[in-house]
Amino acid sequence: MSSQPEPRNKSVTVVGAGLGGLSAAVSLKAEGFDVTIVEKNEKIGGKLNFLEIDGFGFDLGPSIFTLPQFFQSLWERAGKRMEDYVGLVPVSPHWRNFFEDGMVLDLYEDPAEMKAELDKLPGDLETHWKQFQEFLSYGREQYHLIDEGYFAKGLDTVWEMIRHYGFFRMAFKMDHRQSMSESIASRIDDPYLRMIFEYFIKYVGSSAHDAPGYMNLMPIIQFDYGLWYVEGGMYNLARGLGKLLDDLEIPVQFGHEVVSIDRSGKGVSGVTLDNGEKLTSDYVVCNMEVIPAYRKLLDEPEAFLDKLKKYKPACSGLVIHLGTDRIYDQLAHHNFFYSKNQSKHFDSVFQQGKLPEDPTIYLVAPTRTDPTKAPEGHDNIKILPHIPPIDPENPHTHEEYMALKERVIDKLERMGLTDLRKHTVVEDTLTPVDIERMYNSNGGSVYGVVSDWDLNQAFKAPKQSSKYKNLFFTGGSVNPGGGMPMAILCGQKVADRVVKQEGKSS
Ligand SMILES: Cc1cc2nc3c(=O)[nH]c(=O)nc-3n(C[C@H](O)[C@H](O)[C@H](O)COP(=O)(O)OP(=O)(O)OC[C@H]3O[C@@H](n4cnc5c(N)ncnc54)[C@H](O)[C@@H]3O)c2cc1C
């Protein structure tokens, strides 16, 4: 939008100012639509959220920034440069991995540093390095395949995939015959590396046993495109997007929840807010997740909701933020403390719906890159074990969540964070119940819809409603799914679909 876009005299209401909603709003404005956003909370960003307590700055949601190209394309679409709004800082090492037997292994983008690190593993270095590189080559092939169709064209269904890729490439090039774990095991011998590569599934909150092999594209997003921190704190991404909204004159109405999407014939005519106000528009783009939106905003019958059951929520999380009065020097910016039995962890969370006995734990210590996030001499620690989303028929109690928290702290103390409890001076914990309440996510899901081959072939819901032609969805519950870069890409692809729909209706 270097010059003003041609106005279309068509209006869009965007329900929710999460990343998917913001991206759709910016992209549609750049296409000449009149856009208004309605957000129930008092600030933009959705799960990209922050909390300050006594000089500790906690990122309540995302802490890893990847795939900057999908963010840059949003700014470009609006005729702006991302670097004028948001600064990115590379993080190195990418991840530090801690195992119960004392092994510690870092992941580096730089091949020489990475190879040197593999020398810590038992066995022959050259064999590990060869397998590591060959695994990344295979992951890269999968990444480019998924990128040129599913990502770039915004594909939404198996049929669109077959039409784009053709039968041969779908059947023989895309790795879906094996699960992610099976494909790792057939290429990597070392048990530590197997667990690390499996846990890349963290980026979409699913199980490496249930996700298809092509999800092994995930290491590529950080080995080839880098792992970043947002300068000044992750929430500065939301602030940058807020400035972009201001520059594009996109209004946001804060503090009002949309309580219904209003029907009109075969389409929708706008939304009603919790204060009774009605906003009419030609299109509605909903950043509330698909299943809660159909249930609560459209009051669809159970028979219709049953068809959406395959879009089961991805995992939730117990999100523990601690401020400590000492620094744990052994931590890098991003750390993983592995379960003794990762298969059991995946099975508990994704098959049995149980709180894991011994979870793999993700832990962030942002002061390694940004010392302003804690007072001097203190540490800022965010701990995130993945846990099942809320099962409405058999919900976990608060006491059960708190018992898991104690198990997690015990594990971290056992694995080297000595006296973590004793050194904690500030604390804040979010359970799935909080996450659901704060963002209206399905069962407190952290990443939208689960990627499970048997259940949904790793597809999320389509971006355009199957029932209402001018209703679209954006964000983690629709393709390409959860995680910040995917939500940002999604909004851009929603705009493409709305533009296409306009072409059909005019
Ligand atoms: C603890 C945690 C850690 C994470 N870590 C990472 C990470 O490291 N890297 C990464 O890339 N991603 C991470 N994610 C995932 C990432 O945050 C999400 O995938 C992404 O931000 C979701 O964007 P979204 O568009 O789906 O919208 P959401 O963030 O879900 O926002 C939806 C918005 O809509 C609003 N809304 C909902 N219903 C209504 C209504 N009826 N009326 C008005 N407003 C409404 C909500 O208030 C919210 O603001 C993490 C998430 C969490 C929670």
The ligand as an SDF file (V2000), in Angstrom:
LIG
                    3D

 53 58  0  0  0  0  0  0  0  0999 V2000
    2.1660  -19.9430   26.8940 C   0  0  0  0  0  0  0  0  0  0  0  0
    2.2770  -19.8470   25.4140 C   0  0  0  0  0  0  0  0  0  0  0  0
    3.5160  -19.9990   24.8120 C   0  0  0  0  0  0  0  0  0  0  0  0
    3.6260  -19.9020   23.4210 C   0  0  0  0  0  0  0  0  0  0  0  0
    4.8660  -19.9550   22.8500 N   0  0  0  0  0  0  0  0  0  0  0  0
    5.0040  -19.6810   21.5240 C   0  0  0  0  0  0  0  0  0  0  0  0
    6.2880  -19.4580   20.9750 C   0  0  0  0  0  0  0  0  0  0  0  0
    7.2940  -19.5140   21.6760 O   0  0  0  0  0  0  0  0  0  0  0  0
    6.3670  -19.1760   19.6500 N   0  0  0  0  0  0  0  0  0  0  0  0
    5.2680  -19.0770   18.8560 C   0  0  0  0  0  0  0  0  0  0  0  0
    5.4010  -18.7970   17.6510 O   0  0  0  0  0  0  0  0  0  0  0  0
    4.0220  -19.2350   19.3630 N   0  0  0  0  0  0  0  0  0  0  0  0
    3.8720  -19.5250   20.6740 C   0  0  0  0  0  0  0  0  0  0  0  0
    2.6250  -19.6230   21.2200 N   0  0  0  0  0  0  0  0  0  0  0  0
    1.4520  -19.6760   20.3260 C   0  0  0  0  0  0  0  0  0  0  0  0
    1.0370  -18.3020   19.8200 C   0  0  0  0  0  0  0  0  0  0  0  0
    0.9420  -17.4080   20.8830 O   0  0  0  0  0  0  0  0  0  0  0  0
   -0.3140  -18.4150   19.1610 C   0  0  0  0  0  0  0  0  0  0  0  0
   -0.3440  -19.4660   18.2040 O   0  0  0  0  0  0  0  0  0  0  0  0
   -0.7430  -17.1410   18.4540 C   0  0  0  0  0  0  0  0  0  0  0  0
   -0.3760  -15.9820   19.1640 O   0  0  0  0  0  0  0  0  0  0  0  0
   -2.2390  -17.2420   18.3360 C   0  0  0  0  0  0  0  0  0  0  0  0
   -2.7600  -16.2220   17.5930 O   0  0  0  0  0  0  0  0  0  0  0  0
   -4.2930  -16.2680   17.1820 P   0  0  0  0  0  0  0  0  0  0  0  0
   -4.4510  -15.4270   15.9680 O   0  0  0  0  0  0  0  0  0  0  0  0
   -4.7740  -17.6700   17.0890 O   0  0  0  0  0  0  0  0  0  0  0  0
   -5.0750  -15.4750   18.3130 O   0  0  0  0  0  0  0  0  0  0  0  0
   -5.1480  -15.5140   19.9050 P   0  0  0  0  0  0  0  0  0  0  0  0
   -3.8530  -15.1520   20.4750 O   0  0  0  0  0  0  0  0  0  0  0  0
   -5.8230  -16.7390   20.3660 O   0  0  0  0  0  0  0  0  0  0  0  0
   -6.1030  -14.2710   20.1230 O   0  0  0  0  0  0  0  0  0  0  0  0
   -7.4870  -14.2810   19.9140 C   0  0  0  0  0  0  0  0  0  0  0  0
   -7.9840  -12.9020   20.3240 C   0  0  0  0  0  0  0  0  0  0  0  0
   -9.3810  -12.8330   20.0940 O   0  0  0  0  0  0  0  0  0  0  0  0
   -9.9890  -12.2600   21.2380 C   0  0  0  0  0  0  0  0  0  0  0  0
  -11.3600  -12.7750   21.2770 N   0  0  0  0  0  0  0  0  0  0  0  0
  -11.7340  -14.0790   21.3430 C   0  0  0  0  0  0  0  0  0  0  0  0
  -13.0590  -14.1820   21.3410 N   0  0  0  0  0  0  0  0  0  0  0  0
  -13.5650  -12.9150   21.2820 C   0  0  0  0  0  0  0  0  0  0  0  0
  -14.8740  -12.3810   21.2430 C   0  0  0  0  0  0  0  0  0  0  0  0
  -15.9560  -13.1800   21.2650 N   0  0  0  0  0  0  0  0  0  0  0  0
  -15.0170  -11.0430   21.1830 N   0  0  0  0  0  0  0  0  0  0  0  0
  -13.9230  -10.2230   21.1330 C   0  0  0  0  0  0  0  0  0  0  0  0
  -12.6540  -10.6750   21.1870 N   0  0  0  0  0  0  0  0  0  0  0  0
  -12.4740  -12.0130   21.2380 C   0  0  0  0  0  0  0  0  0  0  0  0
   -9.1580  -12.7270   22.4050 C   0  0  0  0  0  0  0  0  0  0  0  0
   -9.3110  -11.9200   23.5470 O   0  0  0  0  0  0  0  0  0  0  0  0
   -7.7530  -12.6290   21.8060 C   0  0  0  0  0  0  0  0  0  0  0  0
   -7.2130  -11.3390   21.9540 O   0  0  0  0  0  0  0  0  0  0  0  0
    2.4680  -19.7020   22.6240 C   0  0  0  0  0  0  0  0  0  0  0  0
    1.2220  -19.5360   23.2300 C   0  0  0  0  0  0  0  0  0  0  0  0
    1.1180  -19.5820   24.6180 C   0  0  0  0  0  0  0  0  0  0  0  0
   -0.2250  -19.3510   25.2670 C   0  0  0  0  0  0  0  0  0  0  0  0
  1  2  1  0
  2  3  1  0
  2 52  2  0
  3  4  2  0
  4  5  1  0
  4 50  1  0
  5  6  2  0
  6  7  1  0
  6 13  1  0
  7  8  2  0
  7  9  1  0
  9 10  1  0
 10 11  2  0
 10 12  1  0
 12 13  2  0
 13 14  1  0
 14 15  1  0
 14 50  1  0
 15 16  1  0
 16 17  1  0
 16 18  1  0
 18 19  1  0
 18 20  1  0
 20 21  1  0
 20 22  1  0
 22 23  1  0
 23 24  1  0
 24 25  2  0
 24 26  1  0
 24 27  1  0
 27 28  1  0
 28 29  2  0
 28 30  1  0
 28 31  1  0
 31 32  1  0
 32 33  1  0
 33 34  1  0
 33 48  1  0
 34 35  1  0
 35 36  1  0
 35 46  1  0
 36 37  1  0
 36 45  1  0
 37 38  2  0
 38 39  1  0
 39 40  1  0
 39 45  2  0
 40 41  1  0
 40 42  2  0
 42 43  1  0
 43 44  2  0
 44 45  1  0
 46 47  1  0
 46 48  1  0
 48 49  1  0
 50 51  2  0
 51 52  1  0
 52 53  1  0
M  END
$$$$
